[in-house]
Amino acid sequence: MMKKIKMKMLAVLTIIGLGLLVVSCEKENVLVDDNTSDQLAKSIVENAEIPLDNLGLLLEPEFTDPDVDADIEISNDGIPADSELESVDGKGIISPKLRFLLDKLDLSPEQVKKLHYSIVKYNKCRHHLFLQLKKLNHEIIAKANQKKHELIASYKAGKITEAQLKDALYKLKLHTKEVLKTNPIRKQIIVNLHKCHKDFVENVRLILTKEQWAKWVKWHKQGGKL
């Protein structure tokens, strides 16, 4: 009898262990800290001189309104298109805007070599994080669309009026916006993006002379122009 009980307990523990393994795999490289909101605020301040591109949209993506005839879709999440993610393949491809700047800096061969390495490392880091963020954004929107379909089904079944449906869809929009803004895993990914960005900027600062760095800052603040 005791042997059977032990076997059952072992089976249960094994199932729990597998469950935890699945969870840990799903959240790979996204370790959420209890103070993620504080970390996010701090990281924004630390990157104030050269902030992340499209930070506002990364924090609060734009999406289409819930509609009876169309699903909710993210219209602008601030994440570069795959073609704009430089050096995703690790070959150190540099965007035309950045190439324009580098040509103006009169870099030494040693500086070119160091910058190339830093750009490759940075682009690999941010590409991985952007993919995580995009996946999570779509998961949140998918849940919102599921709720939208349930509301429409209730309306068609006569359980709620048209006015109630419109009100519920508006509240769904507000709720979805709040979830995108406050989701702790999204915040942690953006904190990680800030760290990746800060490390890259610090590397560039060390590689360049004071005059070259001043041009880099000016170029960034003027949207890729000198």
Residue frames as a rotation matrix with the C-alpha (Angstrom) as fourth column:
MET 1
0.570 0.821 0.000 0.00
0.821 -0.570 0.000 0.00
0.000 0.000 -1.000 0.00
MET 2
0.514 -0.470 -0.717 2.77
0.111 -0.793 0.599 2.42
-0.850 -0.388 -0.356 1.02
LYS 3
-0.534 -0.757 0.376 4.65
0.438 0.133 0.889 1.52
-0.723 0.639 0.261 -2.13
LYS 4
-0.087 0.613 0.785 1.62
0.987 -0.056 0.153 2.44
0.137 0.788 -0.600 -4.28
ILE 5
0.819 0.395 -0.416 1.25
0.496 -0.852 0.168 5.77
-0.288 -0.344 -0.894 -2.47
LYS 6
0.069 -0.898 -0.434 4.93
0.087 -0.428 0.900 6.55
-0.994 -0.100 0.049 -3.00
MET 7
-0.583 -0.253 0.772 4.61
0.730 0.255 0.635 5.66
-0.357 0.933 0.036 -6.69
LYS 8
0.392 0.824 0.409 1.59
0.905 -0.426 -0.007 7.99
0.168 0.373 -0.913 -7.05
MET 9
0.741 -0.163 -0.652 3.43
0.219 -0.858 0.464 10.81
-0.635 -0.487 -0.600 -5.28
LEU 10
-0.348 -0.935 0.070 6.43
0.287 -0.035 0.957 10.31
-0.892 0.354 0.280 -7.55
ALA 11
-0.315 0.325 0.892 4.18
0.949 0.111 0.295 10.49
-0.003 0.939 -0.343 -10.60
VAL 12
0.755 0.650 -0.086 2.56
0.655 -0.754 0.057 13.70
-0.028 -0.100 -0.995 -9.38
LEU 13
0.426 -0.688 -0.588 5.94
0.071 -0.622 0.780 15.29
-0.902 -0.374 -0.216 -8.63
THR 14
-0.527 -0.614 0.588 7.15
0.597 0.225 0.770 14.28
-0.605 0.757 0.248 -12.09
ILE 15
0.138 0.688 0.713 4.13
0.966 -0.251 0.056 15.94
0.217 0.681 -0.699 -13.72
ILE 16
0.877 0.157 -0.454 4.65
0.330 -0.884 0.331 19.11
-0.349 -0.440 -0.827 -11.65
GLY 17
-0.005 -0.980 -0.200 8.31
0.198 -0.197 0.960 19.12
-0.980 -0.035 0.194 -12.57
LEU 18
-0.478 -0.098 0.873 7.48
0.859 0.157 0.488 18.82
-0.185 0.983 0.009 -16.28
GLY 19
0.581 0.780 0.233 4.98
0.800 -0.600 0.016 21.64
0.152 0.177 -0.972 -15.90
LEU 20
0.681 -0.409 -0.607 7.59
0.100 -0.770 0.631 23.89
-0.725 -0.490 -0.483 -14.34
LEU 21
-0.378 -0.852 0.361 10.01
0.474 0.156 0.866 22.93
-0.795 0.499 0.345 -17.10
VAL 22
-0.044 0.460 0.887 7.51
0.988 -0.112 0.107 24.04
0.148 0.881 -0.450 -19.75
VAL 23
0.889 0.411 -0.204 6.96
0.449 -0.869 0.206 27.36
-0.093 -0.274 -0.957 -17.98
SER 24
0.319 -0.847 -0.426 10.69
0.084 -0.422 0.903 28.01
-0.944 -0.324 -0.064 -17.64
CYS 25
-0.479 -0.482 0.733 11.24
0.738 0.231 0.634 27.25
-0.475 0.845 0.246 -21.33
GLU 26
0.332 0.716 0.615 8.43
0.913 -0.407 -0.019 29.58
0.236 0.568 -0.789 -22.39
LYS 27
0.998 0.045 -0.049 9.97
0.059 -0.938 0.342 32.42
-0.031 -0.344 -0.938 -20.37
GLU 28
0.366 -0.928 0.077 13.56
0.921 0.373 0.113 31.72
-0.134 0.030 0.991 -21.44
ASN 29
-0.571 -0.765 0.298 15.79
0.779 -0.619 -0.097 34.77
0.259 0.177 0.950 -20.95
VAL 30
-0.171 0.546 0.820 12.92
-0.160 -0.837 0.523 36.81
0.972 -0.042 0.231 -19.49
LEU 31
-0.366 -0.029 -0.930 13.51
0.849 0.399 -0.347 36.72
0.381 -0.916 -0.121 -15.74
VAL 32
0.235 0.591 0.771 11.02
0.200 -0.806 0.557 39.17
0.951 0.023 -0.308 -14.26
ASP 33
-0.796 -0.554 -0.243 12.25
0.401 -0.183 -0.898 41.12
0.453 -0.812 0.368 -11.24
ASP 34
-0.050 0.794 -0.606 9.90
0.990 -0.039 -0.133 42.27
-0.129 -0.607 -0.784 -8.46
ASN 35
0.095 0.003 -0.995 11.01
0.269 -0.963 0.023 45.85
-0.959 -0.270 -0.092 -9.14
THR 36
-0.253 -0.214 0.943 10.63
0.936 0.192 0.295 45.78
-0.245 0.958 0.152 -12.93
SER 37
0.703 0.589 0.400 8.71
0.668 -0.740 -0.084 49.09
0.246 0.326 -0.913 -13.03
ASP 38
0.791 -0.486 -0.371 11.48
-0.084 -0.687 0.722 50.83
-0.605 -0.540 -0.585 -11.05
GLN 39
-0.155 -0.887 0.435 14.13
0.438 0.333 0.835 49.25
-0.886 0.320 0.337 -13.26
LEU 40
0.109 0.286 0.952 12.30
0.993 -0.069 -0.093 50.43
0.039 0.956 -0.292 -16.38
ALA 41
0.962 0.271 0.016 12.08
0.267 -0.957 0.112 54.02
0.046 -0.104 -0.994 -15.10
LYS 42
0.478 -0.860 -0.178 15.77
-0.089 -0.249 0.964 53.94
-0.874 -0.445 -0.195 -14.16
SER 43
-0.203 -0.585 0.785 16.85
0.714 0.460 0.528 52.51
-0.670 0.668 0.324 -17.51
ILE 44
0.559 0.467 0.685 14.95
0.805 -0.504 -0.313 55.26
0.199 0.726 -0.658 -19.39
VAL 45
0.952 -0.251 -0.178 16.82
-0.148 -0.882 0.448 57.91
-0.269 -0.400 -0.876 -17.39
GLU 46
0.192 -0.951 0.242 20.18
0.078 0.261 0.962 56.16
-0.978 -0.166 0.124 -17.91
ASN 47
-0.337 -0.274 0.901 19.63
0.859 0.302 0.413 56.15
-0.385 0.913 0.133 -21.69
ALA 48
0.520 0.677 -0.521 18.37
0.462 -0.736 -0.495 59.73
-0.718 0.017 -0.695 -21.85
GLU 49
-0.157 -0.656 -0.738 21.32
-0.360 -0.658 0.661 61.08
-0.920 0.369 -0.133 -23.88
ILE 50
-0.681 0.018 -0.732 20.78
-0.706 0.250 0.663 58.56
0.195 0.968 -0.157 -26.67
PRO 51
-0.161 0.715 0.681 17.40
-0.692 0.409 -0.594 56.90
-0.703 -0.567 0.429 -26.00
LEU 52
-0.587 0.101 0.803 16.03
0.415 0.890 0.191 53.79
-0.695 0.445 -0.565 -27.64
ASP 53
-0.924 0.329 -0.194 14.39
-0.334 -0.449 0.829 54.46
0.186 0.831 0.525 -30.99
ASN 54
-0.247 0.941 -0.233 10.56
-0.312 0.151 0.938 54.42
0.918 0.304 0.256 -30.87
LEU 55
-0.970 -0.201 -0.136 10.55
0.057 0.359 -0.932 54.06
0.236 -0.911 -0.337 -27.07
GLY 56
-0.565 0.814 0.133 7.00
-0.740 -0.429 -0.518 55.42
-0.364 -0.392 0.845 -26.76
LEU 57
0.236 0.664 -0.709 5.64
-0.900 0.425 0.099 52.82
0.367 0.615 0.698 -29.18
LEU 58
-0.493 -0.458 -0.740 7.64
-0.115 0.877 -0.466 50.01
0.862 -0.145 -0.485 -27.59
LEU 59
-0.988 0.120 0.099 6.06
-0.101 -0.009 -0.995 50.89
-0.118 -0.993 0.021 -24.24
GLU 60
-0.192 0.981 0.003 2.54
-0.083 -0.013 -0.996 51.44
-0.978 -0.191 0.084 -25.62
PRO 61
-0.906 -0.177 0.385 1.98
0.328 0.282 0.901 49.89
-0.268 0.943 -0.197 -29.07
GLU 62
-0.454 0.778 -0.435 -0.79
-0.789 -0.577 -0.209 51.28
-0.414 0.248 0.876 -31.25
PHE 63
-0.892 0.221 0.394 -3.55
0.327 0.918 0.226 48.91
-0.311 0.330 -0.891 -32.34
THR 64
-0.729 0.671 0.132 -6.79
-0.146 -0.341 0.929 49.05
0.668 0.658 0.347 -34.31
ASP 65
-0.457 0.649 0.608 -10.12
-0.882 -0.247 -0.401 49.46
-0.110 -0.719 0.686 -32.50
PRO 66
-0.791 0.322 0.521 -12.15
0.199 0.939 -0.279 46.34
-0.579 -0.117 -0.807 -31.68
ASP 67
-0.500 0.601 -0.624 -14.67
-0.850 -0.480 0.218 46.03
-0.169 0.639 0.751 -34.51
VAL 68
0.329 0.735 0.593 -17.54
-0.516 0.666 -0.540 43.69
-0.791 -0.128 0.598 -35.29
ASP 69
0.973 0.178 -0.145 -16.21
-0.205 0.390 -0.898 42.98
-0.104 0.904 0.416 -38.79
ALA 70
0.442 -0.882 -0.165 -12.45
-0.145 0.111 -0.983 42.89
0.885 0.459 -0.079 -38.18
ASP 71
0.582 -0.332 -0.742 -10.02
0.780 0.486 0.395 41.54
0.229 -0.809 0.541 -35.60
ILE 72
0.903 -0.388 -0.186 -7.83
-0.234 -0.806 0.544 43.82
-0.361 -0.447 -0.818 -33.51
GLU 73
0.604 -0.766 0.219 -4.39
0.725 0.415 -0.549 44.24
0.330 0.490 0.806 -35.06
ILE 74
0.242 -0.632 -0.736 -1.23
0.511 -0.562 0.650 46.01
-0.825 -0.534 0.187 -33.93
SER 75
0.931 0.159 0.328 -0.73
0.363 -0.470 -0.804 48.94
0.026 0.868 -0.496 -36.30
ASN 76
0.344 -0.875 0.341 2.60
-0.237 -0.432 -0.870 50.18
0.908 0.219 -0.356 -34.91
ASP 77
0.917 -0.026 -0.398 4.68
0.362 0.474 0.803 48.49
0.168 -0.880 0.444 -32.19
GLY 78
0.754 -0.657 -0.001 7.90
-0.626 -0.719 0.302 50.45
-0.199 -0.227 -0.953 -32.68
ILE 79
0.245 -0.658 0.712 9.75
0.054 0.742 0.668 47.26
-0.968 -0.124 0.217 -33.64
PRO 80
-0.288 -0.410 -0.865 11.83
-0.810 -0.377 0.449 47.54
-0.510 0.831 -0.224 -36.85
ALA 81
0.821 0.483 -0.304 10.80
-0.567 0.634 -0.525 45.37
-0.060 0.604 0.795 -39.77
ASP 82
0.723 -0.548 0.421 13.01
0.343 0.813 0.471 42.30
-0.600 -0.196 0.776 -40.22
SER 83
0.539 -0.513 0.668 14.71
0.750 -0.069 -0.658 43.99
0.384 0.856 0.347 -43.19
GLU 84
0.576 -0.282 0.767 15.70
-0.285 -0.949 -0.135 46.91
0.766 -0.141 -0.627 -40.93
LEU 85
0.904 -0.293 0.311 17.30
-0.233 0.272 0.934 44.76
-0.358 -0.917 0.177 -38.24
GLU 86
0.480 -0.793 -0.376 20.93
-0.777 -0.186 -0.601 45.18
0.406 0.581 -0.706 -39.19
SER 87
-0.464 -0.872 -0.155 23.26
-0.727 0.474 -0.496 42.20
0.506 -0.118 -0.854 -38.94
VAL 88
0.484 0.695 0.532 20.61
-0.859 0.492 0.140 39.69
-0.165 -0.525 0.835 -37.92
ASP 89
0.940 -0.150 -0.306 22.69
0.005 0.904 -0.426 37.07
0.340 0.399 0.851 -39.70
GLY 90
0.722 -0.673 -0.159 25.83
0.312 0.112 0.943 38.16
-0.617 -0.731 0.291 -37.85
LYS 91
0.250 -0.649 0.719 27.58
0.964 0.099 -0.246 39.57
0.088 0.754 0.651 -40.93
GLY 92
-0.315 -0.433 -0.845 27.69
0.644 -0.751 0.145 43.11
-0.697 -0.498 0.516 -39.62
ILE 93
-0.268 0.299 0.916 25.53
0.847 -0.380 0.372 44.72
0.460 0.875 -0.151 -42.31
ILE 94
-0.671 -0.045 -0.740 25.23
0.499 -0.765 -0.406 48.46
-0.548 -0.642 0.536 -41.57
SER 95
0.388 0.910 0.145 22.20
0.787 -0.245 -0.565 50.57
-0.479 0.333 -0.812 -42.44
PRO 96
0.124 -0.312 0.942 22.60
0.807 -0.520 -0.278 53.40
0.577 0.795 0.187 -44.99
LYS 97
0.835 0.248 0.492 21.96
-0.037 -0.866 0.499 56.02
0.550 -0.435 -0.713 -42.26
LEU 98
0.829 -0.558 0.042 24.68
0.030 0.118 0.993 54.63
-0.558 -0.822 0.115 -40.01
ARG 99
0.236 -0.752 0.615 27.04
0.946 0.322 0.032 54.15
-0.222 0.574 0.788 -42.96
PHE 100
0.509 0.031 0.860 26.59
0.426 -0.878 -0.220 57.86
0.748 0.478 -0.460 -43.76
LEU 101
0.948 -0.129 0.291 27.64
-0.313 -0.538 0.782 58.79
0.055 -0.833 -0.551 -40.23
LEU 102
0.627 -0.742 0.238 30.64
0.384 0.560 0.734 56.44
-0.678 -0.369 0.636 -40.13
ASP 103
0.287 -0.499 0.818 31.91
0.929 -0.065 -0.365 57.89
0.235 0.864 0.445 -43.40
LYS 104
0.610 0.038 0.792 31.85
0.057 -0.998 0.004 61.35
0.791 0.043 -0.611 -41.78
LEU 105
0.988 -0.122 0.092 33.82
-0.100 -0.066 0.993 60.34
-0.115 -0.990 -0.077 -38.67
ASP 106
0.392 -0.898 -0.199 37.20
-0.666 -0.128 -0.735 59.71
0.635 0.421 -0.648 -40.32
LEU 107
0.869 0.052 0.492 37.66
-0.419 0.608 0.674 56.44
-0.264 -0.792 0.551 -38.45
SER 108
-0.250 -0.965 -0.073 40.96
-0.951 0.232 0.203 54.63
-0.179 0.120 -0.977 -38.09
PRO 109
-0.227 0.122 -0.966 41.17
-0.489 0.844 0.222 50.97
0.842 0.523 -0.131 -39.23
GLU 110
-0.913 -0.150 -0.379 41.23
0.234 0.568 -0.789 49.91
0.334 -0.809 -0.483 -35.56
GLN 111
-0.701 0.713 -0.026 38.10
-0.463 -0.483 -0.743 51.93
-0.542 -0.509 0.669 -34.80
VAL 112
-0.137 0.637 -0.759 36.32
-0.943 0.151 0.297 50.41
0.303 0.756 0.580 -37.81
LYS 113
-0.519 -0.161 -0.840 37.15
-0.084 0.987 -0.137 46.92
0.851 -0.001 -0.525 -36.57
LYS 114
-0.971 0.118 -0.210 35.96
0.225 0.130 -0.966 47.62
-0.087 -0.984 -0.153 -33.01
LEU 115
-0.514 0.826 -0.232 32.75
-0.731 -0.564 -0.384 49.34
-0.448 -0.028 0.894 -34.15
HIS 116
-0.253 0.376 -0.892 31.96
-0.721 0.541 0.433 46.48
0.645 0.752 0.134 -36.51
TYR 117
-0.750 -0.088 -0.656 32.22
0.278 0.857 -0.433 44.01
0.600 -0.507 -0.618 -33.62
SER 118
-0.899 0.405 -0.168 30.06
0.010 -0.363 -0.932 46.21
-0.438 -0.839 0.322 -31.37
ILE 119
-0.378 0.783 -0.493 27.38
-0.919 -0.383 0.097 46.64
-0.113 0.490 0.865 -34.04
VAL 120
-0.387 0.186 -0.903 27.19
-0.337 0.883 0.326 42.90
0.858 0.431 -0.279 -34.70
LYS 121
-0.867 -0.011 -0.498 26.88
0.426 0.501 -0.754 42.16
0.258 -0.866 -0.429 -30.97
TYR 122
-0.791 0.576 -0.206 24.23
-0.311 -0.668 -0.676 44.86
-0.527 -0.471 0.708 -30.44
ASN 123
-0.323 0.702 -0.634 22.09
-0.926 -0.096 0.366 43.80
0.196 0.706 0.681 -33.39
LYS 124
-0.545 0.104 -0.832 22.09
0.046 0.994 0.095 40.16
0.837 0.014 -0.547 -32.34
CYS 125
-0.922 0.152 -0.357 21.04
0.366 0.032 -0.930 41.20
-0.130 -0.988 -0.085 -28.83
ARG 126
-0.623 0.712 -0.325 18.21
-0.531 -0.689 -0.493 43.51
-0.575 -0.134 0.807 -29.89
HIS 127
-0.453 0.457 -0.765 16.95
-0.705 0.341 0.622 41.17
0.545 0.821 0.168 -32.62
HIS 128
-0.718 0.132 -0.683 16.45
0.374 0.902 -0.218 38.40
0.587 -0.412 -0.697 -30.05
LEU 129
-0.800 0.398 -0.449 14.63
0.336 -0.323 -0.885 40.77
-0.497 -0.859 0.125 -27.67
PHE 130
-0.606 0.596 -0.527 12.48
-0.760 -0.630 0.162 42.29
-0.236 0.499 0.834 -30.43
LEU 131
-0.550 0.389 -0.739 11.31
-0.271 0.754 0.599 38.80
0.790 0.529 -0.309 -31.40
GLN 132
-0.755 0.253 -0.605 10.33
0.642 0.475 -0.602 38.12
0.135 -0.843 -0.521 -27.77
LEU 133
-0.745 0.454 -0.489 8.45
-0.091 -0.795 -0.599 41.42
-0.661 -0.402 0.634 -27.58
LYS 134
-0.591 0.519 -0.617 6.64
-0.783 -0.185 0.594 40.90
0.194 0.834 0.516 -30.88
LYS 135
-0.640 0.318 -0.699 5.57
0.177 0.947 0.269 37.39
0.747 0.048 -0.663 -29.83
LEU 136
-0.730 0.343 -0.591 4.21
0.637 0.029 -0.770 38.64
-0.247 -0.939 -0.240 -26.49
ASN 137
-0.746 0.461 -0.482 2.39
-0.480 -0.872 -0.091 41.56
-0.462 0.164 0.872 -28.14
HIS 138
-0.531 0.534 -0.658 0.61
-0.615 0.292 0.732 39.17
0.583 0.794 0.173 -30.48
GLU 139
-0.693 0.276 -0.666 -0.32
0.533 0.819 -0.215 36.84
0.486 -0.504 -0.714 -27.62
ILE 140
-0.753 0.407 -0.516 -1.96
0.256 -0.542 -0.801 39.75
-0.605 -0.736 0.304 -25.77
ILE 141
-0.588 0.533 -0.608 -3.83
-0.781 -0.571 0.253 40.85
-0.212 0.624 0.752 -28.91
ALA 142
-0.680 0.319 -0.661 -4.94
-0.154 0.819 0.553 37.25
0.717 0.477 -0.508 -29.58
LYS 143
-0.728 0.409 -0.550 -6.54
0.683 0.367 -0.631 37.10
-0.056 -0.835 -0.547 -26.11
ALA 144
-0.648 0.487 -0.585 -8.28
-0.238 -0.859 -0.453 40.43
-0.723 -0.154 0.673 -26.77
ASN 145
-0.602 0.410 -0.685 -9.65
-0.749 0.007 0.662 39.08
0.277 0.912 0.303 -30.06
GLN 146
-0.764 0.326 -0.557 -10.89
0.368 0.929 0.038 35.95
0.530 -0.176 -0.830 -28.30
LYS 147
-0.640 0.523 -0.562 -12.82
0.483 -0.295 -0.824 38.15
-0.597 -0.800 -0.064 -25.84
LYS 148
-0.645 0.376 -0.665 -14.13
-0.623 -0.763 0.172 40.24
-0.443 0.526 0.726 -28.75
HIS 149
-0.709 0.356 -0.609 -15.49
-0.324 0.602 0.730 37.11
0.626 0.715 -0.312 -30.46
GLU 150
-0.721 0.441 -0.535 -17.21
0.686 0.569 -0.454 36.08
0.104 -0.694 -0.713 -27.24
LEU 151
-0.615 0.476 -0.629 -18.89
0.019 -0.788 -0.616 39.48
-0.788 -0.391 0.475 -26.99
ILE 152
-0.626 0.363 -0.690 -20.09
-0.780 -0.297 0.551 39.33
-0.005 0.883 0.469 -30.58
ALA 153
-0.760 0.341 -0.553 -21.42
0.162 0.924 0.347 35.81
0.629 0.174 -0.757 -30.03
SER 154
-0.673 0.514 -0.532 -23.36
0.619 -0.001 -0.785 37.07
-0.404 -0.858 -0.317 -27.01
TYR 155
-0.582 0.436 -0.686 -24.81
-0.476 -0.867 -0.148 39.91
-0.659 0.240 0.713 -29.10
LYS 156
-0.655 0.296 -0.695 -25.85
-0.634 0.285 0.719 37.57
0.411 0.912 0.001 -31.92
ALA 157
-0.720 0.381 -0.580 -27.44
0.494 0.868 -0.043 35.23
0.487 -0.318 -0.813 -29.40
GLY 158
0.137 0.833 0.536 -29.50
0.127 -0.551 0.825 38.12
0.982 -0.045 -0.181 -28.04
LYS 159
0.222 -0.115 -0.968 -27.82
0.939 0.294 0.180 38.11
0.264 -0.949 0.173 -24.64
ILE 160
-0.328 -0.323 -0.888 -26.67
0.549 -0.830 0.099 41.74
-0.769 -0.455 0.450 -24.92
THR 161
0.766 0.639 -0.066 -27.94
0.366 -0.519 -0.773 44.75
-0.528 0.568 -0.631 -26.88
GLU 162
0.491 -0.572 0.657 -26.06
0.702 -0.186 -0.688 46.61
0.516 0.799 0.310 -29.60
ALA 163
0.622 -0.218 0.752 -25.42
-0.404 -0.912 0.069 49.49
0.671 -0.347 -0.656 -27.19
GLN 164
0.818 -0.310 0.485 -24.02
-0.370 0.364 0.855 47.06
-0.442 -0.878 0.183 -24.61
LEU 165
0.665 -0.584 0.465 -21.80
0.726 0.651 -0.221 45.51
-0.173 0.485 0.857 -27.27
LYS 166
0.491 -0.469 0.735 -20.37
0.284 -0.711 -0.643 48.89
0.824 0.524 -0.216 -28.27
ASP 167
0.689 -0.189 0.700 -19.72
-0.669 -0.538 0.513 49.75
0.279 -0.822 -0.497 -24.64
ALA 168
0.818 -0.361 0.448 -18.07
0.012 0.789 0.614 46.37
-0.575 -0.496 0.650 -24.01
LEU 169
0.592 -0.611 0.526 -15.83
0.773 0.246 -0.584 46.75
0.228 0.752 0.618 -27.10
TYR 170
0.527 -0.379 0.761 -14.74
-0.209 -0.925 -0.316 50.21
0.823 0.007 -0.567 -25.93
LYS 171
0.722 -0.235 0.651 -13.88
-0.665 0.026 0.746 48.83
-0.192 -0.972 -0.137 -22.48
LEU 172
0.803 -0.444 0.398 -12.02
0.469 0.882 0.038 45.96
-0.368 0.156 0.916 -24.17
LYS 173
0.555 -0.599 0.577 -9.91
0.387 -0.429 -0.816 48.53
0.736 0.677 -0.007 -26.04
LEU 174
0.502 -0.329 0.800 -9.01
-0.693 -0.707 0.144 50.32
0.518 -0.627 -0.582 -22.79
HIS 175
0.807 -0.160 0.569 -8.25
-0.341 0.660 0.670 47.03
-0.483 -0.734 0.478 -21.04
THR 176
0.767 -0.526 0.366 -6.01
0.641 0.608 -0.469 45.84
0.024 0.595 0.803 -23.89
LYS 177
0.469 -0.581 0.665 -4.12
-0.042 -0.767 -0.640 49.14
0.882 0.272 -0.384 -23.85
GLU 178
0.570 -0.200 0.797 -3.59
-0.814 -0.267 0.515 48.79
0.110 -0.943 -0.315 -20.10
VAL 179
0.873 -0.238 0.425 -2.39
0.101 0.942 0.320 45.19
-0.477 -0.236 0.847 -20.39
LEU 180
0.625 -0.664 0.411 0.15
0.601 0.074 -0.796 46.13
0.497 0.744 0.446 -23.08
LYS 181
0.394 -0.439 0.807 1.35
-0.367 -0.881 -0.300 49.00
0.843 -0.178 -0.508 -20.90
THR 182
0.332 -0.154 0.930 1.62
-0.941 -0.119 0.316 47.16
0.062 -0.981 -0.185 -17.58
ASN 183
0.947 0.040 -0.320 2.47
-0.062 0.996 -0.059 43.56
0.316 0.075 0.946 -18.50
PRO 184
0.691 -0.698 0.187 5.54
-0.413 -0.168 0.895 42.73
-0.594 -0.696 -0.404 -16.34
ILE 185
0.248 -0.625 0.740 7.19
0.639 0.680 0.360 40.49
-0.728 0.384 0.568 -18.95
ARG 186
0.635 0.010 0.773 6.89
0.669 -0.507 -0.543 43.25
0.386 0.862 -0.329 -21.59
LYS 187
0.930 -0.287 0.228 8.46
-0.358 -0.847 0.393 45.68
0.080 -0.447 -0.891 -19.13
GLN 188
0.498 -0.777 0.385 11.31
-0.067 0.409 0.910 43.28
-0.865 -0.479 0.152 -18.42
ILE 189
0.350 -0.349 0.869 12.02
0.901 0.380 -0.210 42.77
-0.257 0.857 0.447 -22.12
ILE 190
0.759 -0.034 0.650 12.21
0.281 -0.883 -0.375 46.55
0.587 0.468 -0.661 -22.58
VAL 191
0.811 -0.548 0.204 14.52
-0.431 -0.324 0.842 46.79
-0.396 -0.771 -0.499 -19.54
ASN 192
0.304 -0.701 0.645 16.73
0.452 0.702 0.550 44.18
-0.838 0.124 0.531 -21.24
LEU 193
0.539 -0.054 0.840 16.59
0.807 -0.252 -0.534 46.19
0.241 0.966 -0.092 -24.48
HIS 194
0.936 -0.180 0.303 17.74
-0.243 -0.952 0.185 49.25
0.255 -0.246 -0.935 -22.56
LYS 195
0.566 -0.764 0.311 20.67
-0.182 0.252 0.950 47.30
-0.804 -0.594 0.004 -21.09
CYS 196
0.280 -0.395 0.875 21.63
0.846 0.533 -0.030 46.04
-0.454 0.748 0.483 -24.53
HIS 197
0.704 0.092 0.704 21.38
0.514 -0.750 -0.417 49.60
0.490 0.655 -0.575 -25.89
LYS 198
0.923 -0.353 0.153 23.33
-0.365 -0.675 0.641 51.13
-0.123 -0.648 -0.752 -22.99
ASP 199
0.392 -0.809 0.438 26.19
0.259 0.554 0.791 48.62
-0.883 -0.196 0.427 -23.38
PHE 200
0.304 -0.230 0.924 26.40
0.953 0.089 -0.291 49.41
-0.015 0.969 0.246 -27.10
VAL 201
0.850 0.079 0.521 26.38
0.163 -0.980 -0.118 53.18
0.501 0.185 -0.846 -26.57
GLU 202
0.796 -0.591 0.128 29.08
-0.332 -0.249 0.910 52.92
-0.506 -0.767 -0.395 -23.88
ASN 203
0.254 -0.703 0.664 31.22
0.660 0.628 0.413 50.80
-0.707 0.333 0.624 -26.20
VAL 204
0.470 -0.015 0.882 30.86
0.796 -0.426 -0.431 53.36
0.382 0.905 -0.188 -28.98
ARG 205
0.973 -0.085 0.217 31.74
-0.165 -0.906 0.389 56.20
0.163 -0.414 -0.896 -26.57
LEU 206
0.548 -0.805 0.227 34.98
-0.074 0.224 0.972 54.37
-0.833 -0.549 0.063 -25.61
ILE 207
0.200 -0.453 0.869 35.91
0.871 0.489 0.055 53.64
-0.449 0.746 0.492 -29.23
LEU 208
0.508 0.109 0.855 35.41
0.681 -0.658 -0.321 57.18
0.527 0.745 -0.408 -30.56
THR 209
-0.742 -0.670 -0.027 37.33
0.597 -0.641 -0.483 60.38
0.306 -0.374 0.875 -29.82
LYS 210
-0.464 0.568 -0.680 35.48
0.454 -0.507 -0.733 63.25
-0.761 -0.648 -0.023 -28.08
GLU 211
-0.600 0.196 -0.776 34.96
-0.616 -0.732 0.291 65.01
-0.511 0.652 0.560 -31.42
GLN 212
-0.832 0.279 -0.479 33.67
-0.211 0.640 0.739 61.85
0.513 0.716 -0.473 -33.10
TRP 213
-0.667 0.594 -0.449 31.37
0.744 0.500 -0.444 61.10
-0.039 -0.631 -0.775 -30.15
ALA 214
-0.524 0.460 -0.717 29.92
-0.039 -0.854 -0.519 64.63
-0.851 -0.243 0.465 -30.31
LYS 215
-0.670 0.258 -0.696 29.05
-0.741 -0.179 0.647 64.02
0.042 0.949 0.311 -33.99
TRP 216
-0.828 0.359 -0.431 27.49
0.276 0.930 0.244 60.65
0.488 0.083 -0.869 -33.11
VAL 217
-0.573 0.617 -0.540 25.25
0.618 -0.109 -0.779 62.26
-0.539 -0.780 -0.319 -30.46
LYS 218
-0.514 0.341 -0.787 24.29
-0.479 -0.875 -0.066 65.08
-0.711 0.343 0.614 -32.83
TRP 219
-0.817 0.162 -0.553 23.51
-0.457 0.403 0.793 62.58
0.352 0.901 -0.255 -35.60
HIS 220
-0.750 0.534 -0.390 21.26
0.617 0.777 -0.122 60.58
0.238 -0.332 -0.913 -33.30
LYS 221
-0.462 0.572 -0.678 19.41
0.438 -0.518 -0.735 63.59
-0.771 -0.637 -0.011 -31.89
GLN 222
-0.395 0.280 -0.875 18.78
-0.674 -0.736 0.069 64.95
-0.625 0.617 0.479 -35.40
GLY 223
0.537 0.764 0.357 17.23
-0.367 0.593 -0.716 61.72
-0.759 0.254 0.599 -36.64
GLY 224
0.356 -0.470 0.808 20.18
0.674 0.728 0.126 60.41
-0.647 0.500 0.576 -38.61
LYS 225
0.728 -0.120 0.675 21.33
0.495 -0.589 -0.639 63.76
0.474 0.799 -0.370 -40.03
LEU 226
-0.057 -0.799 -0.599 24.42
0.932 -0.258 0.255 65.92
-0.358 -0.543 0.759 -39.49
